[in-house]
Amino acid sequence: FITVKYRRGKCLLRDRLREAGMNQAQLADRAGVKESHVSGYVHGTKRMNLDTAKTFSVILNCRMDDLYEWIVEE
């Protein structure tokens, strides 16, 4: 039995936005959140909760896992 633990690394939202051809204002509008929140996620000053991550992943057509780097802790 092996124990694996992950922690969130860098937010990759900027990359997902670029891939989707969308800007922060457009994502904020479609998700019904403040643009300042999206900016906070992009710049790493704010962490999105599970509900927000799910909403963004559906809008951006990606997996929730794709919104952050994931670091394996040993």
N, C-alpha and C positions, 0 to 999 in steps of 0.2 A: 504494500500500500504506500503510494507516494503522495505527499502533500504538496500542492502547488498553490502559490498565492500570487495574485497580480495586484499591481497598483497602477493608477492612472498616471500617465506621463503628459507630454505636451498635447494640447488641443490641436486637432487637425482640421478644424472647421473651415479655416481659410482655404485649405486645399480642396475640401469638398465643395465649397462655394465656387471656386474657380472651375472645377470639373463640371459643375452643373450650369455654368454660365450665368451665375446669379450673384448679386451683391448683397451686402449686409442689410440694406434697407428693404430689399425685396423679400429676403428671408423673414425679417422681422414682421413685415406686413402680412405675409402668408401664414405665419405662425401665430400672429396675434400677440406678439411680445414687443417690448420697447427695443428700438435700435441700439440703445446704449447697453442693453443686456447682451445682444449679439456681439457687440464690440468688445465687451468684457470677456466673453468666452474666447473670442479670436485672440485677444491679447493676453489671455491667461490670468486675468485679475478676478475672474468669476468662474465658478464651476457649474455646469448645467446639471439639473436634477434628472432623474430617470424619465419623467414625463416629457421634459423639454427635449432630451436626447432622442426619445422615440418620435416626437413630432418632427424634429429636424431631419431625422433619418428617412422618414416617409417622404417629406418634401424634397429632399436631396437625392432620393432613390439610392440610398446606401444602407449598410448595416449600422446599428448603433455602435458596434465595436470600431467602425471606421472613423468615428468622430474623435478618438483619442489614440495616442500611442499607448501600448500596454506593456508594462515592464514586469518580468517574472522576478519575484523575490525568492531568494534561496534561504 
